[in-house]
Amino acid sequence: MQLFIKNMVCDRCVMAVQKVMEAQGLEPVSIQLGEVKLAQDNLDAAPRQQLAKALADLGFELMDDKRSRLIEKIKNTIIRLVHHSDEPSPYKFSERIAQELSQDYAALSRLFSEVEGMTIEQYILLQKTERVKEYLVYDELTLSAIADKMGYSSVAHLSGQFRKLTGMTPTEFKKRGPKNRSPLDKVGGAA
């Protein structure tokens, strides 16, 4: 049986969901961002409701409708590509998303815009901006290295986009500190 869970954005989320599953007496075969495969073939109403409550207590949500699951898969793919990959991909985000979800990108883009009120590209830029903020807070890389790592054509391109989305330059952000960062599941109004 496959379950879809909203707001899983990192490895700690995977560990938290693993603990919830075990506490509920469920046997996960695999857990990845947004998805859990259980050894059980079915989950009755009462155990499903208990699981939903236990997940909700940690800020997760059990999803049932197909559109929500697809949106969450798009978001998780973007988060994984932006935040959990150390090298820029030679492929465009649109190609990677369409390939990983085995669906037409135009259809995915329409659905995402309709449900989220922003384009996939805008969501990617917001996620990339959060990643840049993370690099700036850690202060281990130069702006040039960050631009290169994040796939920007230049420091000027990175700085311009950062200022457009945050209202400040990367240098100004560094001076203000980490209080201006957002949890990944809240970027772009996602909740």
Buried (B, 14 or more C-beta within 10 A) or exposed (E): EEBBBBBBBBEEBBEBBBEBBEEBEBEBEEBEBBBBBBEBEEBEEEBBEBBBEBBEEEBBBBBEEEEBBBBBBBBBBBBBBBBEEEEEEEEEBBEBBBEBBEBEBEEBBEBBBEEBEBEBEBBBBBBBBBBBBBBBBEEEBEBEEBBBBBBBEEBEEBBEBBBEBBEBBBEEBBEEEEEBBBEBBEBBEBE
